[in-house]
C-alpha cells in the first residue's frame, strides 16, 4: 500500500503504467510530453509511403498527401484515463494487475475527404479509364446535342477510405488493393431527352426584360446561346440548365450606364499609424445573379418577358456602418523580413502579398492562409522555386511564399492573436526568427489563427525588392508593436505604449538544446562527373530544439503559451562518378580522365557552410522524416 500510494502521488498529472501507441512509450509522460511524442509518430506515419494496387497496377501515395491526421488529443486523453476511475479500490486492483504489463492503445486518426478525392480521381484516370457518365446536353456549333448515359467503373469511395485510413494508421504496411466497382448511371435516356427539349425552349427566341421606367433590355438568341450553361450534377444525379452568371454579367456591362449608377463602397484609409473610414454611398445597380435567375425563368415561358431587377438606392457591398462596427482604429502589430532581391521566389512572395492585402478578419473569425489564397498555380503567375521536400530543397510552383507566411505569423504572434495552427520549417533559415516562424504548402501545412479580440483586423502588406512587411490594424487601446528579422537578428519594439486595456505581448526563446548530428552522407552516382571528381549538393548541419514562450498581459490578467520547436539535422548529399558510390557494382576505369574537383553546374549549388540550407538544389531522394512538402 505504501508503494502504491507513492506511485499514485508521483504520477499525478502523468500517464500511469506502461502505455504504448505502436513503438511510442507514453508511460510517465505529462499530457504535453505525450502530445509531442505522438506528433513525431504522426510525422513518421504521414511520410511513410503507402503502396496500393488498382486493377493489378501498382501505385503509391503518402498519407500526408491525403491530409492524414493522428488524433493526439484523443490518444492522450485515453492514456490519461488508464488506471484512473472513480473507485479507489478498482484503481488499486488495476495497479496490482498491471505491474510489469503494458497497455497498448490503437492509433486513431483521419484523412481529408477532399484531398483523398483528388488522389483517387488521379488513380482512376491513370489505371481505370472507364468512368461512368450520367449524360449531358451540350451546345456544339450552336446546335443542341444530347449525350446519353453510359455505365462505367470507379474506385469504391467508401471502401477505399476505410482501407487507406487503416493502412495509414499501421506501422507495418503491406500493399493494399483498392476495389474497383461497376457503376450504372442513375439518369436515363428519357431524362436527357427531356433536358434537351427544355433547353430547346430556353434558346428558341429572344427574352425581353423591362426596367421600371419602361426601358427594355433584350437578350437575343445569340446572347442566350453564349450564356447557356448545362451542368451534370452528381448528388443527386441531374441535369441543371441555366445561364452563366459571368456571361450575363458581361452583357450587363455593355448596358450598365443606361440603367444604373454604381454605389461606392466604404473603405479604410491609412494615415500614419491611424485608420479612418471613407464613407460609401448608395446607388442603383443591376445584380448579375438576380438578372440571371429572372432570365432563366423567363426563357422557360411562352411570352418570354419579365421585369428587369433593378435596385433603386442599392447599398454598396461595404457600408460605412459595417466598417464602423469592426472598430479598426490603429496599427496593432507589424513585422518585416528580408530576402535577396530578384528570382522566382520573390515574384511568388509579391503575388501572395497582393492577394492578402486588404483582407478583413471580423472579431471571433478564424483565418486560414491556404483557404484565403487558394492553391498557388502557374495560371495565377506563380513560378517554380525552392521547397523543402524529403529533406532537400527542390523547385515547386509557388515556392518561397513561406517568407510571407513567416512574416504574417509574426504579425499574429506579436499582435497577441490566438494561434490555431502553424508549422515551423524542418530546417532553420536565419532570415526567419528562430522558433517564431511558419511554413506553408498546399494543401498542408497551413497557417491558421483566430481573431480573439473584440475588434476586427485589417491586413495590409507592403514590399520592396528585398523585404516583405505585414501590418495588422485593429484596436489594442492604442498599443503598437513593430518588429523585424534583419541580419539574422530579431528585434521588436514598442511604438506606442497604449492604454490600460491594451494587450501587452512579450516573447522569449530558450537556448538551443537536444542537438542531433546529421546522418551519414549519401553518395549519388552522376555519370557526368570524372572518377576523382565530386560535387556537394547539400551540406551537413546538426539539428536542435528550442522552446518558444509568449506572454500576453491584459490589465492584471497574464496568459503564457509555450511551443516546442524542433529543427531536423540535414544530411550531406554528394554526387560522385557511379563507380565511386559505396557498394557500387560498376568497376572504375583504370585510367582517370579527370583529376581535379570541378564546380557544380548552374542547376545545383555547391556549399561548404553548415549554418544554413541552400535554396536552389534540384536533387530528389530524401530521409523519411521530411517527405511532407513545406515551402522555404
Secondary structure, 3 states (H helix, E strand, C coil): CHHHHHHHHHCCCECCCEEEECCEECCCCEHHHHHHHHHHHHHHHHCCEEEEEECCEEEEEEHHHHCCEECHHHHHHHHHHCCCCCCHHHHHHHHHHCCCCEEECCCCEECCHHHHHHHHHHHHHHHHCCCCECCEEEEECCEEEEECCECEEEECHHHHHHHHHHHHHCCCCCCEECCEEEECCCCCHHHHHHHHHHHHHHCCCCEEEECCCCCEEEECHHHHHHHEEEEEEECCEEEEEEECHHHHHHHHHCCHHHHCECCECCEEEEECCEEEEECCECEEEECHHHHHHHHHHHCCCCCCEEECCEEEEECCCCCHHHHHHHCCCEEEEEEEEECCCCCHHHHHHHHHHHHHCCCEECCCCEEEHHHHHCCCCHHHCCCEEEEEECCEEEEEECCCCHHHHHHHHHHHHHHCCEEEECCCCCCCCCCCCCCCCCCCCCCCCCCEEECCCCCCEEEEEEECCCEEEEEEEECCCCCEEEEEEECCEEEEEEEECCCCCCEEEEEEECCCEEEECCCCCEEEECCCCCCCCEEEEECCECEEEEEEEEEEEECCEEEEEEEEEEECCECCEEEECHHHCCCCCCCCCCCCCCCCCCCCCCCCCCCCCCCCCCCCCCCCCCCHHHCCCEEC
